[in-house]
Amino acid sequence: MNLRAFLFLLLSSAVCLPVFAGPPAAERKLAVADAKKIQIRHSMMGVRDTLLFYDFADQRAVLVLRIDNRNDTFPVSGTVYLFDPETTAENLERWINNQHSDGLFPDVPTPAVTSKLPAGICSVTSRKVLGDTKEGPDDTVFRDYQVTVSVKEHRVAGRFRLEAFTDDANVYLKAPGK
């Protein structure tokens, strides 16, 4: 192939690419008021850090907040997962289940985009002790806390805009000296 033919093919493919690629995906609006919330505080092994899943089925997106339960500062981290538009609500639910259970569902979708929220976006703004409870085979005492989580607005241009929100969650923390 000569240079002229190569350049012609290169130019013609570049001109046609936008036609075949389709329109750019719309930025997804993630408002917690529109999401289904799932809270997880136990694993198969017992008490664990708290996971909050916000299922935005209509946006094909999931926000996962992780509230660390190693001390009473309760650091919070978050990740937004975006899925292909063809992903069904049922498959999103199965993906969520596999993130905290024994991976019961073998054929779950893979996120098209994974975006960790920057430090400082998520925080616990208040905490209240609800009481103590014994968990596990050795009756370990855990303090049950209700916490308020605050999440600041975060946007990834062209991908998603997570609206600011506050929400309550529960966290188990091993009781001191018990």
C-alpha positions in Angstrom: 0.0 0.0 0.0 1.4 3.4 -0.9 1.4 6.4 1.4 -1.5 8.1 -0.5 -3.8 5.1 0.0 -2.8 4.7 3.6 -3.6 8.4 4.4 -6.9 8.0 2.5 -7.9 5.0 4.7 -6.8 6.7 7.8 -8.7 9.9 7.1 -11.8 8.1 6.0 -11.9 5.9 9.1 -11.4 9.0 11.3 -14.3 10.7 9.6 -16.6 7.7 10.0 -15.7 6.9 13.6 -18.1 9.4 15.2 -20.9 8.1 13.1 -20.4 4.5 14.2 -19.4 5.3 17.8 -22.9 6.9 18.5 -23.6 9.9 20.7 -21.5 10.4 23.8 -23.1 8.9 26.9 -25.0 11.4 29.0 -23.6 12.3 32.4 -25.4 10.3 35.0 -27.2 12.1 37.8 -26.8 10.3 41.1 -29.3 11.5 43.7 -29.5 9.3 46.8 -33.2 10.1 47.1 -33.6 8.0 43.9 -31.5 5.1 45.1 -32.3 1.9 46.9 -30.1 1.6 50.0 -28.7 -1.7 51.3 -26.7 -1.8 54.6 -24.3 -4.7 55.4 -22.7 -5.1 58.9 -22.1 -8.9 58.9 -20.1 -11.3 56.8 -20.0 -15.1 56.9 -17.3 -14.6 59.6 -19.3 -12.3 61.8 -19.2 -8.5 62.4 -17.5 -6.5 59.7 -17.0 -2.8 58.7 -20.3 -1.3 57.5 -21.0 -1.2 53.7 -23.7 1.0 52.3 -24.8 0.3 48.8 -26.8 2.8 46.9 -28.4 1.2 43.9 -29.3 3.7 41.2 -30.9 1.1 38.9 -32.3 3.7 36.5 -28.8 5.2 36.0 -27.1 1.8 35.9 -24.8 2.9 38.8 -23.9 1.9 42.3 -22.3 4.0 45.1 -20.5 2.0 47.8 -19.6 3.6 51.0 -17.3 1.7 53.5 -17.4 2.8 57.1 -14.3 1.5 58.9 -15.0 0.0 62.3 -11.5 -0.3 63.8 -12.0 2.9 66.0 -14.6 5.4 66.8 -13.4 8.0 64.2 -15.2 5.8 61.6 -13.3 6.8 58.4 -15.5 6.6 55.3 -14.4 5.9 51.8 -16.6 5.7 48.7 -16.5 4.3 45.1 -18.9 4.9 42.2 -19.4 2.1 39.8 -21.0 2.7 36.4 -22.4 -0.1 34.3 -23.3 -0.5 30.6 -26.8 0.8 29.8 -27.9 -2.7 28.9 -27.4 -3.9 32.5 -30.6 -4.9 34.1 -31.8 -4.0 37.6 -31.7 -7.6 38.6 -28.0 -7.9 37.5 -27.1 -4.8 39.5 -28.7 -6.5 42.6 -26.7 -9.7 41.9 -23.5 -7.7 41.5 -24.2 -5.9 44.9 -24.8 -9.3 46.5 -21.5 -10.7 45.3 -19.6 -7.7 46.8 -20.5 -8.7 50.4 -21.5 -12.4 50.3 -20.1 -15.7 49.1 -20.3 -14.8 45.4 -23.5 -16.7 44.8 -24.0 -15.4 41.3 -21.4 -16.3 38.7 -22.6 -14.2 35.8 -22.7 -10.6 37.1 -21.9 -7.5 35.0 -18.4 -5.9 35.2 -18.5 -2.2 35.9 -17.6 -0.1 32.8 -16.2 2.7 35.1 -14.9 2.6 38.6 -14.3 5.9 40.3 -13.0 6.2 43.9 -14.2 9.3 45.7 -11.4 11.7 46.7 -10.3 12.0 50.3 -12.5 14.5 52.2 -15.7 13.9 50.2 -17.1 11.5 52.8 -17.1 11.8 56.6 -19.0 10.9 59.7 -20.4 14.0 61.3 -22.1 12.6 64.3 -22.2 9.3 66.3 -24.5 7.9 69.0 -24.1 4.8 71.1 -27.2 2.6 70.8 -26.1 -0.1 73.2 -23.9 -3.2 73.4 -24.5 -6.6 71.8 -22.7 -10.0 71.9 -21.7 -11.5 68.6 -20.0 -14.6 67.4 -19.2 -18.0 69.0 -17.2 -16.4 71.7 -19.8 -13.7 72.6 -17.5 -10.8 71.8 -19.1 -7.6 73.0 -19.6 -4.9 70.3 -20.9 -1.4 70.8 -23.6 -0.5 68.3 -23.4 3.0 67.0 -25.7 5.1 64.8 -23.6 7.5 62.7 -24.5 10.3 60.3 -22.5 10.2 57.1 -22.1 13.3 55.0 -21.1 13.1 51.4 -20.1 16.3 49.5 -21.1 16.7 45.8 -18.6 15.2 43.4 -18.6 15.3 39.7 -16.5 13.5 37.0 -17.2 15.5 33.9 -19.0 13.4 31.2 -19.5 10.5 33.5 -21.5 11.3 36.6 -22.5 13.9 39.2 -23.1 12.6 42.7 -25.3 15.0 44.6 -24.4 16.0 48.2 -26.3 14.1 50.9 -26.4 13.0 54.5 -27.6 9.6 55.7 -27.7 7.5 58.8 -26.0 4.1 59.2 -25.1 1.7 61.9 -21.6 0.5 62.8 -20.4 -2.2 65.2 -17.2 -1.4 67.1 -15.5 -3.9 69.4 -16.3 -2.6 73.0 -13.2 -1.5 74.9 -12.1 -3.9 77.6 -14.9 -6.4 77.0 
